[in-house]
Amino acid sequence: MARLKVVVAGAGGRMGQANIRAIAGAENLEISGALDRDGAPAIGKDAGLLAGIGEIGVSVTADAEKALDGAQAIIDFTTPAASVALAEVSAARGLIHIIGTTGCSPEDDAALVASGKGGAIIVKAGNFSLGINLLVALVSKAAAALGPGWDAEILEMHHNKKVDAPSGTALMLGEAVAAGRGVDLGAHAVMAREGHTGARRPGEIGFATLRGGNVVGDHTVFLVGPNERLELSHVAQDRALFADGALKALLWARAQAPGIYDMADVLGLN
């Protein structure tokens, strides 16, 4: 099978560089282009040198049309606005589009769904870790089994450069609790507590956010009953695990019809 030509969006960022390293190490993939925002420090630099793997002859550009010339897929860990714009291009070109961008609004998500219907093969996940996606399935089952009588709290910690909160992964876990209980997360989520809040209301799904240092990503779901507590946790130790999951999704998507999918589809958990 011919090697799949892949463009890395956000090539100058930490995840972009991890994705470049992962693709370069895969026998069935090749880096055909690299994108970053206009004016980014990475523009004009060799993508391989940025990622620490040596020169590969692919310069980072802000011109999406140029970068995507001849490409079959995009791996995109950028910003909501950039991902939505790239998805429109993916739909027009019939590309595979792997999206690890977090912080998307409902309007952003609706635009991505439209691009999937318009011809793109999109796999979008708040977290591409295989372990996290298995954790999501376990949390949903536990929440269903224990019911709303057990208090649910989600704690997440990330590095001090992360700009959105709660993390996309924390929201995935909150959605898993809500799905297990058969309720809407938006109607039950408590994103912050401060001051005299009163007693915790039954059925709440609480979130707490920590930021510091270079933490890749720690997540714990607490399900707390009257006499016992269940803690379901995941610790990310290296960003390479997200790139590995993104590549697994990319190779899976190669055999799919246009549409929008998630990692539960990739792992056969749906």
Secondary structure, 3 states (H helix, E strand, C coil): CCCEEEEEECCCCHHHHHHHHHHHCCCCEEEEEEECCCCCCCCCCEHHHHHCCCCCCCEEECCHHHHHCCCCEEEECCCHHHHHHHHHHHHHHCCEEEECCCCCCHHHHHHHHHHHHCCCEEEECCCCCHHHHHHHHHHHHHHHHHCCCCEEEEEEEECCCCCCCCCHHHHHHHHHHHHHHCCCHHHHEECCCCCCCCCCCCCCEEEEEEECCCCCEEEEEEEECCCCEEEEEEEECCCHHHHHHHHHHHHHHCCCCCEEECHHHHCCCC
